[in-house]
Amino acid sequence: MKVTIDNLSKKFGDVVGVENLTLHIEDGEFVAFLGPSGCGKTTTLLTLAGIYKPTDGVIRFGERIVNTVQPKDRNIGMVFQSYALYPHMTVFQNIAYPLKLKKVSKADQHDRVRQVANVMGIGELLDRRPGQLSGGQQQRVALGRALVKEPDVLLFDEPLSNLDARLRLTMRGEIKHLQKDLGITSIYVTHDQVEAMTMADRIAVMSGGHLQAFDSPDELYDRPKTQFVAGFVGNPPMNFVDVSVQASNGRFFAETESLRLEVQKARGAPPASHDGPVVMGIRPEDIQIASNGLVSGEIFVVEPLGREDLIDVRVGRHSFLLLADTENRHQAGERVSLAFDMEQVQFFDPETEKSLLWQ
């Protein structure tokens, strides 16, 4: 089922939840809405579900306009952060509830619930109640309840937020695998960029009720169109520093009072016509501690991450995060030289925050 959003706006009095949002989601695609709290991602999801009515714009499921269609008539499945299971019902009764509302025969209910429960790996739990289940088992029940009605569109509202890190990793894989097997168009709301990057075919990055970018994970990471996208997508986050870019004999240099770095032609540089300062961005993995590094700084703090260390190096008034091998055992206060992979730098307009490399 294709989902089309054209110029969608939702306002709550004077408060803008989402404004002029346009997205075209393909049949069978897995799309994530990613952004910080208050960015409009959940508002958009609830508008798609029919819980909120649009202030402006059009929503289509396939060729059908659903702006005024009741939630129960949209043939959607929804999985919530809180699971929203009925505590007095058994697992079987919880999963079967949407079928009961549709007045499906008891025999068909039994067959479809059994089938979905086996797919979700909870076939042996059908006689239990939610209070007797772990968080991961409850989430599987909630997902099974959404799937049993054979929806055209699956909507996920931060469904893994209440799970521990290990279980989140497992459930991410299970949901992605299941979605691909079933081919159901799915929209997944999250503030966790790791979830979005690992699960989604495309990601809609939102901020302040507006769409910042809508692209594949690789495109968002390698070629961010705005400084917000560059800083929000990626963990650890991108380093930013205000620089001026000077052209000299066909070569470009990014400069501050404590830095002078040549920008490689293979990467490109801000247009020579761009007057004034620019924001340079570089990811932690593109900075190395090296004896032949051209930039000198002092380690402020070392954060062990297990396989590698996250190191904060201060260069003049600037701070750079980088990743280093644990074998070197760097210490706070140590003076180090840094080498920057200048083929990987990004440049942004400080006023518009738009990329000067990718338009």
N, C-alpha and C positions, 0 to 999 in steps of 0.2 A: 504494500500500500504506500503510494507516494503521499508525503505530507508537504503542503505548500503554505508558507506564511508570507503574506504580502502586507507590508507597511503596518504591522501590528503595533498598536499602542494600548497600554492599560494604565489608567490613572486612578488614584484613590484620593479624590478631592484635588488638592494642589500637589500631591505627591505623585511623582512619575515612577511607576514600577518598571515599565519597559516602553521604549519609544521608537517608532518607525523601524521595526525589525522585519527584515525580509530574509527568508531562508527557503531553500528548496531541497527537501530530503528525499532521496531516491528510495524506491521499493527495496526492502530488505537491508537497508543501510543502518549501521549503528552510529548514531551521532551523540556526542557529549556536549552538554552546556556547561562551560567551565568559567568560574569567576569567583571573586570574594563575596562574602555576605553582603546582601543588599544590591547586587549587580543586576538583578532582574531575571535570573535563570529559573528560579522556582515559580515566580509569577508567570513566566511564559509557559512553563509546564502545566500549571494549574489552569491556564487559559486554554491550552490544547485539550485538557481533560474535560473542559466544560464547567469546572468549578467556579471560575471567574468568567465573566462576559467581557469581550473586548470593548474598549472605548472607541477604537478605530481599527480599520484594517479587516482583512479577510483570512480565514483559515479554511483550507481544503484538505479533506482526506480523499485521495484520488481526485475525482472530478466534482465531488459533493462539497458544497459549502456547509460547514458545521457550526457557524457562529451561534446559531440559536438552537442547535440540537442538544437535547439533554444528555448528561454524561452516560446514562444507562443505554442510550441509543447510539453511542459512537463506536461501540464494539472495541473498546480499549481495555487493556489490562494494566493495573497500576500497582507498583511495589513501593512501599513507604519505608522511611528510616525507622519508624517505630514498630514495624511489622503489622500493627493493627489487626491482631488475631483476636477472636472471641474466646476469652479464657474459660467459659463454661462449656465450650464445644470441644469435641475430639478433633484430632488432625483431619480425619475423614470428613467430619461435618464442616470444618473450616474451608477445606478445599472445595467441597461440594456446594457450598452456599451460593455461589453465582449461578450454578446450574439449577438449584432449587428455586431461585427467583425467576428463572426462565421457564419453570415448570417442565424441566426435562424429566423423563420417566426415571424411576428409581433404578431400574436395570441399567439404563444408559449412564446414570450418575455413577453407579458402582464401577462400571467398566472404565469410564473416562478418568475417574479419580485414581483407580488402581494404575492405570497407564501412566498418568502424570507423576504419581508418587514414585513409581519405579524409575522413571527418568530422572527424578530429583534425588534418588537414593534414600528415600524415606518410607519405602513400602512397608517396613516392619514397625513403623511408628504410628500407624493410622488410628490405633485405639487409645493413644495417649492424649493428654491435654497440653496446651502450650506451656503451662507451669512446670511440666515434667521434661521439657526440652532445653537443650543448650541454645545459645544465641544463633549459632550457625544453622541448627535444625529448624528453629523458628523462621529464619530467613528463607530457608528452602520451602517451608510450608507456605509462606507468603508468596513466593514466586510460583509455586505450584497452583495456588488459588488464582493467580493472574493468568496462568497458561491454560487452565482447564476450560476456560470459556472460548478458547481458540481465537484470540483477539487479532485484529488487523494491525494494531499498533501497541507496543509495550512502552510504558512510561515508568521510569525509575527516579525516585526522589531521594537521593543520597542513601541508598539502601544498605551500604556497608559501614556507615559511620559508627554504629554501635558495636562493631566487632573488633576483636584484638587484631594486631598487625598480621600474625601468622594466618588467621582465618580469613582476613581480608584478601590476602594473596591467593588463597585457595579459591575463594568465592569469585574473585575477578576472573580467574581462568575458567571456572565452571559456567558463569553467566555468558562469557564471550563464546565459549564452545557451543553452549546450548542455543544461543542466538543465531550463530552461523548454521547450525544443523536445521533449525526450524525456519530460518529465513524471514523472521518477523521484523518489520521496521521497528527500531528501538531508539528511544530518546532517553538519555541518562544524565541527570543533574548531579554535579559534584563540585566541591571546592578543591578537591585533591587532584593536582595536575598529573600525578603518577597514575591514578585510576583512568583519567581521560586519555593519557598518552598510550597506555597499554591496551585499552579496550576499544577505543573508538576508531571508526574508519575516517571520520572527520570530526573536528572540534570547533564549536562556536564559542569563542572567547568573548565574554561580556564584562562590561564595567559601567557603572552608573546608569544602567538601563539601556545602554547602547551596545551594538555589536562592534567589537574591535577587529575581529578576523574570523573567517570560516574556511578552514583548510585542513589538510591532512596533518597528523602529528609531525612528520618530518619537515614539512614546509613551515609550520609554525616555529619549529625549533631552529632550523637552519636559515630561514629567510623571513624573520618576523617583520610585519609591515608597520608596527608601531612600537614605541618604547615600552608601553604597558605590556604588550604581548611578550616582548623579549624578556622582561623582568619577571613575568608571572609564570611563563612556561620554562621549566628547567629547574633542577634541584641538584646542587646549590644554585642560587639565582645568579643571573648575569651581573658582572661588575660594570658600573657606569662611571665615567669621569668626563668632566667638561674640558674640552680641548679646543684649540684652534688648529685648522689644517692649512699648512703653507705649501705652496707649489714652488719648486726650485729645479730648474733645468729638466722639466718633465717628470720630476719625482715629487711625491707628496709626503709631508711629515706632519704627524699629530703631535702637538706641543702643549705643555703646561710649564710652569716654573720649575718643575722637578722631573719632567719627562720630555723626551724627544724620540719618537718612534717613526720609522719609515713605513708607510703603507704600501704593501705589495701591489703591483699592477694587476696581478692575477685576481685580486679581490676587488679592485676598484677603489675609488675614493669619492668623497663628496665633490660635486661639481665645483670647478674653480670659481664659477660665478656665485657660489653660495657665500655670501658676505657675513662675517661674524663668527661667533663660536658655534661649535657643534657638540653633541654628546656622543662619545665613543663607548661602545659596549663590547665586552669580551667575556666569554664564559670561563669559569674556573679551570676546566680541563685544558684550556688553550694557553695557560700560563704555567711555566715550569721553573723550578729552582735549578739553575745551571751555572757552572763556573764561568761560562762565557756570556752570561746574561748582561744586557746593556743597562739594566735598571737595578739600582741598589736600594734595599729597604731593610726594615727590622721586623722580625716576627713578633706580633702582638699576642697571639694566642694560638694554641694547637688543640684541635678537637679530634680525638681518635674516633674513627668510624668503623674500625675493624680491619677491613682489607686495605684501607687508605686513611690518611689524615686530612682533615679540612684545616687549612692554615690561613690565618689572617695576617697579611703583611702590610705594614704601613710604609708608604713611600711619600715623604713630605706630608702634606695634608690629606693625601689620598689613601684609601684602604682597598686592598685587593684580596679576594678570596681565591684560593687555589687548592688543588688536590695533589697530594704527594704520597709516594710510597712509604709505608711504615718502617721499612728497613733503615731509612736514614735517620730516624729518631731526632727530628728537629725540635728545638726547644724555644720557648718564649724568650725574647731578648737577643736571639741570635741574628747576626747580620748575614743577609743572603743576597745573591744576585738573581734577577728574574729575567727569563726569556719569554717574549710574547710572540705567539703565532699570529702575525699580522695578516695572514691570508684569511683569518676567521673573524676579524673585527667587524662590528656593525657601526653605522653612523646614523644619528637621528637629529632632526631639527628640534632645538630646545624649546621652540614656541609651539609648534603643532604636534610634536612628539612623533611625527611620521618618519619612516625610514627614508634616508637619502640614497639607499642602494636598491631597495625593492619597492616598486610602486604598484 
